[in-house]
Amino acid sequence: MVNRSGGAVNGILDVRQQVLDEASRLFLQYGFKKTTMDEIARRVGISKGALYLHFDSKEAIFLEIGNQVRTHLLGLLASVATSDLAADEKIRQMHLDSLSYAWDYFHQAPHAPEVWGETTAMFNIRNTEFYKQCQRLVAQVVSEGQETRIFRRDVEPDRAAWLLAMASQGFSPPYLRVSERKELLEGALETVNLMLDGLSHWHDEMTAERVGTGDMTP
């Protein structure tokens, strides 16, 4: 009985994920508004009634796809945040990874910009929490950098994370000032390097002060 039950649950989850995968392709190719529940059911190979057993509306499917996208991106950032890289390298990598992911998503299909816009509109509250989660990861890395003496200690980690997030906004959709991926990443790297330079300036100042006083203790 357990095996049968487990198999049934897995089967339901497989169909549910297939719905999400096919719906995502349709949304990106034809847009959210033009995609219908009938077309999603047809792509998956199930009846419309069976589709409604998994999701009660097209909006519910869209919301779950958005949840998966955010979960995936958070996972990417968390994997960098917990890696063996130095704190400044972690922030640099997290910054570029998130912007690369957004760029690639935005440009992968004809209606990707529309889907991104719908996501922003429909996920207002959830996006706010998502951005807070991202900033908490960055703040943790800033705190780690302060403990390892890579970053100055007179800056609040949460404030530094917020400033880094604000600095990245110009490199985020709808891309009013950049037209190529290479241009985006070069500008983003230059920006984060300037921010990191400001975070690490304390080392030069403290070294000069200690040389002047003769105190060279770590």
KEKE-3310 file (N, C-alpha, C; in steps of 0.2 Angstrom, whole numbers, plus 5000, padded with zeros to 4 digits):
npx = (5004:5010:5019:5011:5004:5014:5019:5007:5007:5019:5016:5006:5013:5022:5014:5009:5021:5024:5013:5017:5029:5025:5016:5024:5032:5023:5018:5029:5031:5019:5013:5005:4992:4986:4988:4979:4969:4964:4974:4985:4982:4981:4994:5000:4993:4982:4965:4955:4947:4955:4966:4961:4960:4973:4976:4967:4966:4972:4980:4984:4993:5003:5007:5013:5024:5031:5035:5044:5054:5059:5063:5073:5082:5086:5092:5103:5110:5111:5120:5132:5134:5137:5148:5166:5172:5180:5173:5171:5172:5162:5151:5153:5151:5138:5130:5133:5128:5114:5110:5114:5105:5093:5093:5095:5083:5074:5076:5074:5063:5050:5039:5044:5048:5035:5029:5038:5034:5021:5023:5029:5018:5009:5015:5018:5018:5024:5036:5042:5045:5054:5065:5069:5074:5085:5093:5095:5104:5115:5118:5122:5134:5141:5143:5151:5162:5166:5169:5180:5189:5189:5180:5176:5170:5161:5150:5133:5128:5115:5112:5122:5119:5107:5110:5119:5109:5101:5110:5111:5099:5099:5103:5094:5078:5067:5078:5082:5094:5104:5109:5115:5121:5134:5138:5130:5135:5148:5146:5139:5149:5159:5152:5149:5162:5166:5157:5162:5175:5173:5167:5179:5188:5192:5203:5214:5214:5215:5227:5236:5234:5239:5252:5256:5255:5263:5257:5255:5248:5237)
npy = (4994:5006:5009:5010:5021:5030:5030:5035:5048:5053:5053:5062:5074:5074:5076:5089:5096:5095:5102:5115:5117:5116:5127:5137:5138:5141:5154:5162:5161:5165:5174:5179:5183:5178:5165:5150:5140:5129:5127:5124:5112:5104:5104:5097:5085:5081:5081:5096:5097:5088:5096:5106:5100:5101:5114:5129:5140:5150:5160:5155:5145:5153:5160:5150:5146:5158:5157:5146:5151:5161:5154:5146:5156:5161:5150:5149:5161:5158:5147:5153:5162:5153:5147:5144:5155:5171:5185:5197:5192:5184:5193:5200:5189:5185:5197:5198:5185:5186:5196:5192:5181:5187:5194:5184:5177:5187:5189:5177:5173:5178:5184:5186:5198:5204:5194:5196:5208:5206:5197:5206:5214:5205:5199:5208:5209:5197:5198:5209:5202:5193:5201:5205:5194:5191:5202:5199:5188:5194:5204:5195:5190:5202:5205:5194:5197:5208:5202:5195:5205:5210:5220:5236:5241:5250:5251:5247:5230:5227:5240:5241:5230:5234:5246:5240:5233:5243:5249:5240:5241:5249:5240:5231:5223:5235:5237:5250:5257:5249:5238:5226:5210:5209:5222:5225:5216:5221:5234:5232:5225:5234:5243:5236:5234:5246:5249:5239:5243:5255:5249:5242:5252:5255:5248:5253:5266:5263:5256:5266:5275:5267:5265:5278:5279:5270:5258:5242:5231:5217)
npz = (5000:5004:4994:4983:4986:4987:4974:4968:4973:4968:4955:4954:4957:4947:4936:4939:4939:4926:4920:4925:4918:4904:4904:4907:4896:4886:4891:4889:4875:4869:4878:4893:4893:4881:4882:4886:4897:4891:4881:4888:4895:4883:4879:4889:4888:4895:4901:4901:4913:4921:4922:4930:4942:4947:4947:4950:4942:4928:4933:4946:4941:4935:4947:4954:4945:4946:4959:4959:4950:4958:4969:4964:4960:4973:4978:4970:4974:4988:4987:4983:4993:5004:5000:4998:4995:4997:5006:4998:4985:4985:4986:4974:4965:4968:4964:4950:4946:4949:4941:4928:4927:4927:4915:4905:4907:4904:4890:4884:4876:4864:4872:4884:4891:4893:4902:4912:4916:4920:4931:4940:4942:4948:4958:4969:4983:4987:4979:4986:4998:4993:4988:5000:5006:4998:5000:5014:5013:5007:5016:5027:5021:5020:5034:5037:5030:5037:5049:5045:5042:5029:5025:5031:5047:5051:5045:5043:5040:5034:5029:5020:5011:5006:4999:4989:4982:4977:4969:4959:4952:4940:4931:4929:4923:4915:4906:4901:4899:4894:4881:4877:4883:4887:4889:4899:4910:4911:4915:4927:4934:4936:4943:4955:4960:4963:4974:4982:4984:4992:5003:5008:5011:5024:5028:5022:5028:5042:5042:5039:5050:5060:5057:5059:5073:5077:5081:5076:5078:5074)
capx = (5000:5014:5023:5006:5002:5020:5019:5002:5009:5024:5013:5002:5018:5025:5009:5009:5027:5023:5009:5021:5034:5022:5013:5029:5034:5017:5018:5035:5030:5013:5011:5001:4985:4984:4988:4972:4969:4963:4980:4990:4979:4982:5001:5002:4990:4977:4959:4954:4945:4960:4970:4958:4962:4979:4977:4960:4966:4979:4984:4987:4999:5008:5010:5018:5030:5035:5038:5049:5059:5062:5066:5079:5087:5088:5096:5109:5113:5113:5126:5138:5135:5139:5154:5173:5175:5181:5167:5171:5171:5155:5146:5153:5148:5130:5128:5133:5124:5107:5109:5114:5099:5087:5094:5094:5076:5070:5078:5074:5058:5047:5035:5047:5047:5028:5029:5042:5030:5015:5026:5030:5012:5005:5019:5020:5020:5029:5042:5045:5049:5060:5070:5072:5078:5091:5097:5098:5110:5120:5120:5126:5141:5145:5145:5156:5168:5168:5173:5187:5193:5189:5176:5176:5165:5157:5144:5128:5127:5109:5112:5126:5115:5102:5114:5121:5103:5099:5115:5110:5093:5100:5105:5088:5073:5066:5084:5082:5100:5109:5106:5118:5122:5141:5138:5126:5139:5154:5144:5137:5155:5162:5148:5150:5169:5166:5154:5166:5180:5170:5167:5185:5193:5194:5209:5220:5214:5218:5234:5240:5234:5243:5259:5258:5255:5267:5253:5254:5244:5231)
capy = (5000:5012:5010:5012:5028:5034:5031:5040:5055:5055:5054:5069:5079:5074:5080:5096:5100:5096:5108:5121:5117:5118:5133:5142:5139:5145:5161:5165:5161:5168:5179:5177:5185:5174:5158:5148:5133:5123:5125:5121:5105:5101:5103:5092:5079:5079:5085:5103:5095:5086:5102:5110:5096:5103:5122:5132:5145:5151:5164:5150:5142:5158:5162:5144:5147:5163:5155:5142:5155:5165:5149:5144:5161:5161:5144:5151:5166:5155:5143:5157:5165:5148:5144:5145:5162:5177:5189:5202:5188:5181:5198:5201:5184:5185:5202:5196:5179:5188:5201:5187:5176:5191:5196:5178:5176:5192:5189:5170:5172:5184:5187:5186:5205:5204:5189:5199:5214:5203:5195:5212:5217:5200:5197:5214:5208:5192:5201:5212:5197:5190:5205:5206:5187:5192:5207:5196:5184:5199:5207:5190:5190:5208:5204:5189:5201:5213:5198:5193:5211:5212:5226:5241:5239:5256:5251:5242:5226:5228:5246:5240:5226:5239:5250:5236:5231:5249:5250:5235:5243:5251:5234:5226:5225:5234:5238:5256:5260:5244:5234:5220:5207:5210:5229:5224:5213:5225:5240:5229:5223:5241:5246:5232:5235:5253:5248:5235:5247:5259:5244:5240:5257:5256:5244:5258:5271:5260:5255:5273:5277:5263:5267:5285:5279:5264:5252:5238:5225:5216)
capz = (5000:5004:4988:4978:4988:4986:4967:4966:4975:4964:4948:4954:4957:4940:4931:4941:4937:4918:4919:4926:4913:4898:4904:4907:4888:4882:4893:4886:4868:4867:4883:4898:4892:4876:4884:4889:4901:4886:4877:4893:4895:4877:4878:4894:4886:4900:4900:4905:4920:4925:4924:4936:4948:4950:4948:4949:4937:4925:4938:4951:4938:4935:4953:4956:4941:4949:4965:4957:4948:4964:4973:4960:4960:4979:4979:4967:4978:4994:4986:4983:5000:5008:4997:5002:4992:5001:5006:4993:4979:4986:4984:4967:4961:4969:4960:4943:4944:4949:4935:4922:4927:4925:4908:4901:4907:4900:4883:4881:4871:4862:4877:4891:4894:4895:4907:4918:4918:4923:4937:4944:4944:4952:4964:4972:4990:4987:4977:4992:5003:4989:4988:5007:5007:4994:5004:5020:5011:5005:5023:5030:5018:5023:5041:5037:5028:5043:5054:5042:5041:5022:5025:5036:5052:5053:5040:5045:5035:5031:5025:5014:5007:5003:4994:4984:4979:4974:4964:4954:4949:4933:4927:4930:4918:4908:4903:4897:4897:4891:4875:4876:4889:4888:4891:4906:4914:4912:4919:4933:4938:4937:4949:4962:4962:4966:4980:4987:4986:4997:5009:5011:5012:5031:5029:5021:5033:5049:5042:5039:5057:5065:5055:5062:5080:5079:5083:5070:5080:5070)
cpx = (5004:5017:5018:5005:5008:5020:5013:5004:5014:5021:5009:5008:5021:5021:5009:5015:5027:5019:5013:5026:5031:5019:5018:5032:5029:5017:5023:5034:5024:5010:5006:4994:4982:4984:4982:4974:4968:4970:4985:4988:4981:4990:5003:4999:4985:4970:4959:4952:4950:4965:4968:4959:4968:4980:4970:4960:4972:4983:4987:4993:5004:5011:5015:5024:5034:5038:5044:5055:5063:5066:5073:5084:5090:5093:5103:5113:5116:5119:5132:5139:5138:5146:5160:5176:5176:5175:5166:5169:5164:5150:5146:5150:5140:5127:5128:5128:5116:5106:5109:5108:5093:5087:5092:5086:5072:5071:5077:5068:5054:5043:5038:5047:5040:5027:5032:5037:5024:5017:5027:5024:5008:5008:5021:5022:5025:5036:5046:5049:5055:5066:5073:5076:5084:5095:5099:5104:5116:5123:5124:5133:5145:5147:5151:5163:5170:5172:5180:5191:5194:5185:5176:5170:5161:5151:5139:5127:5121:5109:5116:5123:5110:5105:5116:5115:5101:5104:5114:5103:5093:5102:5100:5083:5069:5072:5083:5088:5105:5105:5109:5120:5129:5141:5135:5131:5145:5152:5142:5144:5159:5158:5149:5157:5169:5163:5159:5172:5179:5170:5173:5190:5195:5201:5215:5220:5217:5225:5238:5240:5238:5250:5261:5259:5260:5264:5252:5251:5238:5224)
cpy = (5006:5014:5013:5019:5032:5036:5036:5047:5058:5057:5060:5075:5080:5078:5087:5100:5100:5101:5115:5122:5120:5125:5139:5144:5143:5152:5165:5166:5165:5174:5176:5178:5180:5167:5156:5141:5128:5122:5122:5114:5101:5099:5097:5085:5076:5083:5092:5102:5093:5091:5106:5107:5099:5111:5125:5137:5146:5156:5160:5147:5147:5160:5156:5145:5152:5161:5150:5146:5159:5160:5147:5150:5162:5156:5146:5156:5162:5150:5147:5160:5160:5145:5146:5152:5167:5181:5194:5198:5186:5187:5200:5195:5184:5191:5200:5190:5181:5192:5196:5183:5181:5193:5190:5176:5181:5192:5182:5169:5178:5188:5187:5193:5206:5200:5193:5205:5211:5200:5201:5214:5212:5198:5203:5212:5202:5194:5205:5208:5194:5194:5206:5199:5188:5196:5204:5192:5189:5202:5202:5190:5197:5208:5199:5193:5206:5208:5196:5199:5213:5219:5230:5239:5244:5256:5245:5237:5226:5234:5245:5235:5230:5243:5246:5234:5237:5251:5246:5237:5245:5246:5229:5228:5231:5236:5244:5259:5255:5240:5227:5217:5208:5217:5229:5222:5217:5231:5237:5227:5229:5244:5243:5233:5241:5253:5244:5239:5252:5255:5243:5245:5258:5253:5249:5263:5269:5258:5261:5275:5273:5264:5273:5284:5273:5258:5248:5231:5224:5217)
cpz = (5000:4998:4983:4980:4986:4978:4965:4967:4970:4957:4948:4954:4950:4935:4933:4939:4929:4916:4919:4920:4906:4898:4904:4899:4885:4884:4889:4879:4866:4872:4887:4896:4886:4877:4888:4893:4896:4882:4882:4894:4889:4877:4883:4892:4891:4898:4904:4912:4924:4927:4930:4943:4952:4951:4946:4944:4934:4929:4943:4948:4937:4941:4955:4952:4944:4955:4964:4954:4954:4968:4970:4961:4968:4981:4976:4971:4985:4993:4986:4990:5005:5006:5001:4999:4998:5001:5000:4986:4979:4983:4976:4963:4962:4964:4953:4941:4944:4943:4928:4921:4925:4918:4904:4901:4903:4893:4880:4876:4870:4867:4884:4894:4897:4902:4913:4921:4922:4930:4942:4947:4949:4958:4968:4979:4991:4984:4982:4996:5000:4990:4995:5009:5004:4998:5011:5019:5010:5012:5027:5028:5020:5030:5041:5035:5033:5048:5052:5040:5034:5022:5031:5041:5054:5049:5042:5039:5031:5027:5019:5009:5003:4997:4988:4979:4975:4968:4958:4950:4942:4929:4927:4924:4920:4904:4898:4895:4894:4886:4874:4883:4891:4891:4898:4911:4916:4916:4926:4937:4940:4943:4955:4964:4965:4973:4985:4989:4992:5004:5012:5012:5019:5032:5028:5026:5040:5048:5042:5046:5061:5063:5059:5070:5082:5081:5077:5072:5076:5073)
residu = (MET:VAL:ASN:ARG:SER:GLY:GLY:ALA:VAL:ASN:GLY:ILE:LEU:ASP:VAL:ARG:GLN:GLN:VAL:LEU:ASP:GLU:ALA:SER:ARG:LEU:PHE:LEU:GLN:TYR:GLY:PHE:LYS:LYS:THR:THR:MET:ASP:GLU:ILE:ALA:ARG:ARG:VAL:GLY:ILE:SER:LYS:GLY:ALA:LEU:TYR:LEU:HIS:PHE:ASP:SER:LYS:GLU:ALA:ILE:PHE:LEU:GLU:ILE:GLY:ASN:GLN:VAL:ARG:THR:HIS:LEU:LEU:GLY:LEU:LEU:ALA:SER:VAL:ALA:THR:SER:ASP:LEU:ALA:ALA:ASP:GLU:LYS:ILE:ARG:GLN:MET:HIS:LEU:ASP:SER:LEU:SER:TYR:ALA:TRP:ASP:TYR:PHE:HIS:GLN:ALA:PRO:HIS:ALA:PRO:GLU:VAL:TRP:GLY:GLU:THR:THR:ALA:MET:PHE:ASN:ILE:ARG:ASN:THR:GLU:PHE:TYR:LYS:GLN:CYS:GLN:ARG:LEU:VAL:ALA:GLN:VAL:VAL:SER:GLU:GLY:GLN:GLU:THR:ARG:ILE:PHE:ARG:ARG:ASP:VAL:GLU:PRO:ASP:ARG:ALA:ALA:TRP:LEU:LEU:ALA:MET:ALA:SER:GLN:GLY:PHE:SER:PRO:PRO:TYR:LEU:ARG:VAL:SER:GLU:ARG:LYS:GLU:LEU:LEU:GLU:GLY:ALA:LEU:GLU:THR:VAL:ASN:LEU:MET:LEU:ASP:GLY:LEU:SER:HIS:TRP:HIS:ASP:GLU:MET:THR:ALA:GLU:ARG:VAL:GLY:THR:GLY:ASP:MET:THR:PRO)
# end
